[in-house]
Amino acid sequence: MIMHNDWDQLFDQEIQKDYLLNLRYFLAKEYKTKNIYPAKENIFAAFKTTSLKDTKVVIFLHRTKYLMLLDIQSMKI
């Protein structure tokens, strides 16, 4: 994933972690078998348009299974 901004360094660290690899695998299967929104090329659009340095908290939500909050301030880059 390349954001072309200050998120790149954070994503470079996270991209190989098991939780994100599992999420990417799950999403790839879901996109092949279901109508999923947003389009896969837009999943990370918010990160491409918003600076990491101006972000305090990121909320990821899957309406039935997961709620994940990332406290950006406490993450080491």
GUMI-860044 format. One record per residue (C-alpha): y, z, x. Coordinates in Angstrom, 2 decimals. Example, Ala and Ser with C-alpha at 12.3 -4.5 7.8 and 13.67 -1.06 7.14 Angstrom:
residues 2
{yy: -4.50&zz: 7.80&xx: 12.30}
{yy: -1.06&zz: 7.14&xx: 13.67}
END
This chain:
residues 77
{yy: 0.00&zz: 0.00&xx: 0.00}
{yy: 3.33&zz: -0.96&xx: 1.45}
{yy: 6.48&zz: 0.30&xx: -0.24}
{yy: 8.97&zz: -1.05&xx: 2.32}
{yy: 10.88&zz: 2.20&xx: 2.29}
{yy: 10.55&zz: 5.83&xx: 3.35}
{yy: 7.40&zz: 6.33&xx: 1.20}
{yy: 5.34&zz: 4.24&xx: 3.66}
{yy: 4.75&zz: 7.06&xx: 6.11}
{yy: 3.51&zz: 9.40&xx: 3.37}
{yy: 1.25&zz: 6.77&xx: 1.83}
{yy: -0.14&zz: 5.86&xx: 5.26}
{yy: -1.36&zz: 9.46&xx: 5.57}
{yy: -2.73&zz: 9.72&xx: 2.03}
{yy: -4.35&zz: 6.29&xx: 1.58}
{yy: -7.58&zz: 7.21&xx: 3.40}
{yy: -8.14&zz: 10.57&xx: 1.70}
{yy: -11.12&zz: 10.82&xx: -0.63}
{yy: -9.15&zz: 11.58&xx: -3.78}
{yy: -7.03&zz: 8.45&xx: -3.43}
{yy: -9.96&zz: 6.24&xx: -2.44}
{yy: -11.82&zz: 7.49&xx: -5.52}
{yy: -8.80&zz: 6.84&xx: -7.72}
{yy: -8.38&zz: 3.31&xx: -6.36}
{yy: -12.09&zz: 2.56&xx: -6.91}
{yy: -11.93&zz: 3.94&xx: -10.46}
{yy: -8.82&zz: 1.91&xx: -11.28}
{yy: -10.31&zz: -1.30&xx: -9.85}
{yy: -13.32&zz: -0.91&xx: -12.18}
{yy: -11.12&zz: -0.09&xx: -15.17}
{yy: -8.86&zz: -3.10&xx: -14.62}
{yy: -11.92&zz: -5.37&xx: -14.61}
{yy: -13.32&zz: -4.06&xx: -17.88}
{yy: -10.36&zz: -2.88&xx: -19.98}
{yy: -6.79&zz: -3.71&xx: -20.90}
{yy: -4.82&zz: -1.37&xx: -18.67}
{yy: -1.05&zz: -0.91&xx: -18.53}
{yy: 0.97&zz: -1.20&xx: -16.44}
{yy: -0.35&zz: -4.24&xx: -14.64}
{yy: -2.06&zz: -3.23&xx: -11.38}
{yy: 0.73&zz: -4.71&xx: -9.27}
{yy: 3.17&zz: -2.37&xx: -11.03}
{yy: 1.26&zz: 0.91&xx: -10.71}
{yy: 3.39&zz: 2.07&xx: -7.79}
{yy: 6.63&zz: 0.38&xx: -8.84}
{yy: 8.47&zz: 3.70&xx: -9.05}
{yy: 7.79&zz: 4.34&xx: -5.36}
{yy: 9.17&zz: 0.94&xx: -4.45}
{yy: 12.44&zz: 1.56&xx: -6.27}
{yy: 13.00&zz: 5.26&xx: -5.51}
{yy: 13.60&zz: 6.84&xx: -2.15}
{yy: 11.30&zz: 9.63&xx: -0.92}
{yy: 14.24&zz: 11.60&xx: 0.43}
{yy: 15.79&zz: 11.68&xx: -3.06}
{yy: 12.56&zz: 12.75&xx: -4.79}
{yy: 11.73&zz: 16.38&xx: -5.55}
{yy: 8.52&zz: 16.13&xx: -7.64}
{yy: 6.17&zz: 13.30&xx: -8.61}
{yy: 4.10&zz: 13.65&xx: -11.78}
{yy: 0.94&zz: 11.56&xx: -12.15}
{yy: -0.62&zz: 11.72&xx: -15.57}
{yy: -3.77&zz: 10.27&xx: -17.02}
{yy: -3.54&zz: 11.26&xx: -20.64}
{yy: -7.07&zz: 12.57&xx: -21.02}
{yy: -8.32&zz: 13.63&xx: -17.61}
{yy: -5.82&zz: 14.44&xx: -14.92}
{yy: -2.43&zz: 15.92&xx: -14.30}
{yy: -1.38&zz: 15.90&xx: -10.69}
{yy: 1.95&zz: 17.20&xx: -9.45}
{yy: 3.01&zz: 16.50&xx: -5.91}
{yy: 5.61&zz: 18.84&xx: -4.48}
{yy: 7.23&zz: 16.35&xx: -2.12}
{yy: 9.38&zz: 19.00&xx: -0.43}
{yy: 6.33&zz: 20.87&xx: 0.92}
{yy: 4.44&zz: 17.82&xx: 2.21}
{yy: 4.57&zz: 17.24&xx: 5.95}
{yy: 5.50&zz: 13.77&xx: 7.10}
END
